[in-house]
């Protein structure tokens, strides 16, 4: 109303405004909107007509709203919606959809025009691909709730082909597929075969991304395409094969609306587990608490079968928490978790074992202090509440080891163990974290980026090196202070104490220039990524000087193929390092560095 010009807000910005943190509530929201509008007005000053507001017109705090996206937003706002504010009324419009790839390409171009960083664009587009595909899948199966209804719409031969294909995919990918994937694939292929699907071509970047990150699913989809061609004389386009791949990648199985994780007490003896479960249920008024009782007469095979069937029956699709006292149940629960593919989290509380051992020791010892001490030391599982901090390195464990030593030196960790891990193999990382969680509590993960596993708190490496040494213990307890700029002098000083084969003064002189070139020629790194890369390169030089092997990168070929130009640029950038230290940085290490830079 004040500038007498309509303001246009796109769906992505509206979503950010819905979800970002407003510490001062309404007044902050009002102030942030005013600042955004003022920035847009300055940008468009001297022009006439509508003013489009972009995410880049707003503060970084508002832009973080995109990271807090929730699916409920889909019911209110679509990415490409346009909200036009004239001062008196609001109009909402949507552009033509086009194909999936048309929409994604259009959104990518629009985001680039606003000046948003490539990292944020990729995040938004990934979310949008998932939403768009999910919408397409739901539209396909909206009238199909069981196989009988599917058989009315699709011939039996095609259903049999898809069922056999999903069975093969299940065995090769070790992944279960919900009935909706079967329905969606059958209906999608039926539309292709009958010519009811519009054809369009995906862009080269979409093809490259699928080939690099979902190659197994893509190869299976190609086999299905060949089978469809043989049976129906219909050749599937590249876009159709990519869509088949997305069906295989889709894992968001439907859950019941009121589903919750279930809690199960599993103890030896008659009535013990049921009594505890009943007491907890009565006090909390919750109905997701169950008991499983084990009698000494039961054989292990019988316990496994009955426990497996019991867990399968009571689970609600959100996972299971099991409190138990018998050590052999731990291995059983791991086996059942793998077999049923249901997340099962264990908490061992060996009450019965503790009671039996304490009772026995009263026969031979009269001092209660000695009885308690000797019993606690003898029973495995009483230390199940150990504390861990995990340090994470994108490639190998070298950087994670250095980070561990820094944390142990200044973190004042009296009762916490620091465990270095690598994220090279995400499934192995998941398994290692899961194992730690069976013996204690993982307080946080420290690294260059958050793997987002098991809701473990994440602490960026930049905050660790940015904090004063005396403040590090509080930071590791997640009592965060205001973020400070990374102190690279402190980092080099510490590395100088740890790296035994590297002239740290040479490294201090040359490495900051290398980092500047990487930021300028390849990608502007975040503080976290830059700190992690600096440590990684320093450790790499030290290993090369010590004649140690460089960690191989299993995805080297795919990375160097996709980032061919960046690979050649990086070779030139690191040349001064090679000359200064008389080493050769091989292709595996170049791929490792690219992995950190582009967070692959």
Buried (B, 14 or more C-beta within 10 A) or exposed (E): EEBEBBBBBBBBBBBBBBBBEBEEEEEBBEEBBEBBBEBBBEBBEEEEEBBBBBBBBBEEBBBBBBEEBEEEBBEEBBBBBBBBBEEEEEEEEEEEEEBBBBBBBBBBEBBEEBEBBEBBBBBBBEBBBBBBBBBBBEEBBEEBEEEEEBEEEBEEEBBEBBBEBBEEBEEEBEBEBEBBBBBBBBBBBBBBBEEEBEEBEBEEEBBEBBBBBBEEBBEBBBEBBEBBEEEBEBEBBBBBBBBBBBBBBBEEEEEEEEBBBBBBBBBBEEEBBBBBBBEBBEEEEEEBBBBBBBEEEBEEEEBBEEBBEBBEEBBBBBBBBBBBBBEEBBEBBBEBBEEBEBBBBBBBBBBBBBEBBBEEBEEEEEEEEEBEEBBEEEBEBBEBEEEBBBBBBBBBBBBBBBBBBBBBBBBBBEEBBBBBBBBBEEEEBEEBBBEBBBBBEBBBBBBBBBBEBBEBEBBBBBBBBBBEEEBBBBBBEEEEEEEBEBBBEBBBEBBBEBBEEBBBEEBBEBBEEBBEBBBEEBBEBBBBBBBBBBBBBBBBBBBBBEEEEBBBBEBBEBBBEBBEEBBEBBEEBBEBBBEBBEBEBEBBBBBBBBBBBBBB
